[in-house]
Amino acid sequence: MNIKDYMQTLGQQAKQASRPIAKANTGVKNSALFTIAEKLQNDRQNILDANQEDMNKGRTNGLEDALLDRLELTPDRFQTMIAGLEQVASLPDPVGEVSDMKYMPSGIQVGKMRVPLGVIGIIYESRPNVTVEAASLCLKSGNACILRGGSEAINANQAIAKSIDAGLVESGLPKNAVQVINTTDRAAVGELITMPDYVDVIVPRGGKGLIERISKDSRVPVIKHLHGVCHVYIDSEADEEKALKIALNAKTQRYGTCNTMETLLVSSAVADSILPKLASLYEEKGVELRGCKHTLSIIGAIKPASEEDWDEEYLAPILSIKVVQGIDEAIAHINQYGSAHTDAIVTENYTKSRQFITEVDSSSVMINASTRFADGFEYGLGAEIGISTDKIHARGPVGLEGLTSQKYIVLGDGHIRT
């Protein structure tokens, strides 16, 4: 297979499909999403079998536990995937939404209309449910998409692609509106990110190395996040019960996700009291702790944290802990070492809460809640295309609105400029 010719063909087909998708009305798009959900349910066992084949190959090839966790499509995760698809169908359609209409002195009306981006190329690793999330969000927002999943998930992704194709065809929409690349050749990614004539936006989801490469080499605009170094800061005025629950959940609810806490910051005023309790909870979960000198003096037999630990995304049962003097030092640490993804404070002090959400420069900032809530589904977006730590166009979980742009519209009645 000539990869360049193959990708050029996909690009041409996506561009052609983007026009009817962009003008499809909400009812047609919703009907397509429900039909795809039905096809996926009908093909459920084939998809789970294909995923099991991927899992077996992953284990044979020595895939890390965190990646195996992302790769696995359990029956519960399958149903969550379907629920996300149906929730996207139930969300308001952003396309065509008109805002900010106002009369100008000349008599014309000027406003903005929300429109699709066009063709979106999405590159992701491991998680096959992203194929459905990406397809649903792109379709509902009026975009065509080219999806390139990780080689480790090739069988599940191709099985899912067949269900999506069948749903699109039955709904009367062009099946090329969603195209899943059927080769594991890495050259396909190089071609996808250098086709500005056909692709309008690239969204990479994966490890830091992948995203840095895409950002460096792409000739197409990129919506990205590099990695998730998320923090929880336990303040001197935190409710201890809340702090214990949040710090445990943020780290152990799932290890291989970008919104999992990687560094715990604790005020020195409560460190002696709360750290031994947390250490016991983490020990029960099998979490390896790495601490600053102050932390080591309190909970003893753990590894010392190195400078590199503070900006490490472990995606594993490993946690760095640092004792800080107060909120100012906590915020300074987060802004220096964090990845601008998600950070949380646990405190009962209103003023400190306001300071934290104002001064922490991240895409999601939380008060008295686990970082694991930084998710499109939990935010009511139905699903997400990714979590952007960029500051231009889209920031935080990227849902339907993040996959659209705005154009100015002008209403006149024979008006001419004098």
Secondary structure, 3 states (H helix, E strand, C coil): CCHHHHHHHHHHHHHHHHHHHHHCCHHHHHHHHHHHHHHHHHCHHHHHHHHHHHHHHHHHCCCCHHHHHHHCCCHHHHHHHHHHHHHHHHCCCCCCCEEEEEECCCCCEEEEEEEECCEEEEEECCCCHHHHHHHHHHHHCCCEEEEECCHHHHHHHHHHHHHHHHHHHHHCCCHHHEEECCCCCCHHHHHHCCCCCCCCEEEEECCHHHHHHHHHHCCCCECCCCCCCEEEEECCCCCHHHHHHHHHHHHHCCCCCCCCEEEEEEEHHHHHHHHHHHHHHHHHHCCEEEECHHHHHHHCCCEECCHHHHHCCCCCCEEEEEEECCHHHHHHHHHHHCCCCEEEEECCCHHHHHHHHHHCCCCEEEECCCHHHCCCCCCCCCCCCCEECCCCCCCEECCCHHHEEEEEEEECCCCCCC
